[in-house]
Amino acid sequence: MAVSPEKIKQLEERLDALGIKDSDLLEKFVHSQGKGGQKVNKTSSCVYLKHNPTGVEVKCQEERSQAMNRFFARRILADKIEELKTGKKPERIERIRRQKKRRIRRSSSKPLGSEDA
């Protein structure tokens, strides 16, 4: 699964709007940890990004693909820098938190014996 060109373009525009240049980023590829077996142990698919002017660091190993992790790491970095500049969390993060809160409330409100039926 690859990232669509539209999403890449949107991310590039967002990075430009925040003033993040590729020359300001330190990018390293390291071995991932956890699930994935031999594939993960042999390849450097985990992406480490550091934005030198702000000192914000991000490490991403959500996927087994290096290209996907590069995209996700840049998106997370943009979220963190936007939070630093504006003082509020991006809408995407707040939406995810609300969804998780709803799931937790729903699962805790079920009666204990309902799974057995």
LINZINOR-V153406 format. One record per residue. N is the residue number from 1. SS is DSSP state (A for helix, B for strand, O for the rest). PSI is psi in radians with two decimals (* if undefined). Layout:
<<N SS PSI> <N SS PSI>>
This chain:
<<1 O 2.21> <2 O 2.85> <3 O 2.38> <4 O 2.61> <5 A -0.54> <6 A -0.74> <7 A -0.66> <8 A -0.75> <9 A -0.74> <10 A -0.73> <11 A -0.73> <12 A -0.73> <13 A -0.69> <14 A -0.73> <15 A -0.70> <16 A -0.74> <17 A -0.57> <18 A -0.13> <19 O 0.46> <20 O 2.08> <21 O 2.65> <22 A -0.53> <23 A -0.36> <24 A -0.14> <25 B 2.39> <26 B 2.10> <27 B 2.22> <28 B 2.64> <29 B 2.17> <30 B 2.90> <31 O 2.43> <32 O 2.99> <33 O 2.79> <34 O -2.60> <35 O 2.67> <36 O -0.28> <37 A -2.55> <38 A -0.63> <39 A -0.82> <40 A -0.66> <41 A -0.43> <42 A -0.48> <43 O 2.68> <44 O 1.40> <45 O -0.18> <46 B 2.33> <47 B 2.27> <48 B 2.17> <49 B 2.45> <50 B 2.22> <51 B 1.87> <52 O -0.76> <53 O -0.64> <54 O -0.36> <55 O 0.18> <56 B 2.29> <57 B 2.51> <58 B 2.42> <59 B 2.21> <60 B 2.21> <61 O 0.72> <62 O -0.63> <63 O 2.96> <64 O -0.20> <65 O 2.30> <66 A -0.69> <67 A -0.74> <68 A -0.73> <69 A -0.59> <70 A -0.77> <71 A -0.87> <72 A -0.69> <73 A -0.73> <74 A -0.66> <75 A -0.73> <76 A -0.72> <77 A -0.76> <78 A -0.70> <79 A -0.79> <80 A -0.72> <81 A -0.65> <82 A -0.70> <83 A -0.69> <84 A -0.75> <85 A -0.73> <86 A -0.40> <87 O 0.04> <88 O 2.71> <89 O 2.54> <90 O 2.67> <91 A -0.65> <92 A -0.74> <93 A -0.73> <94 A -0.68> <95 A -0.73> <96 A -0.72> <97 A -0.72> <98 A -0.73> <99 A -0.75> <100 A -0.69> <101 A -0.73> <102 A -0.74> <103 A -0.73> <104 A -0.76> <105 A -0.74> <106 A -0.76> <107 A -0.55> <108 A -0.31> <109 A -0.13> <110 O 2.50> <111 O 2.66> <112 A -0.68> <113 A 0.08> <114 A -0.40> <115 O -0.50> <116 O -0.41> <117 O *>>
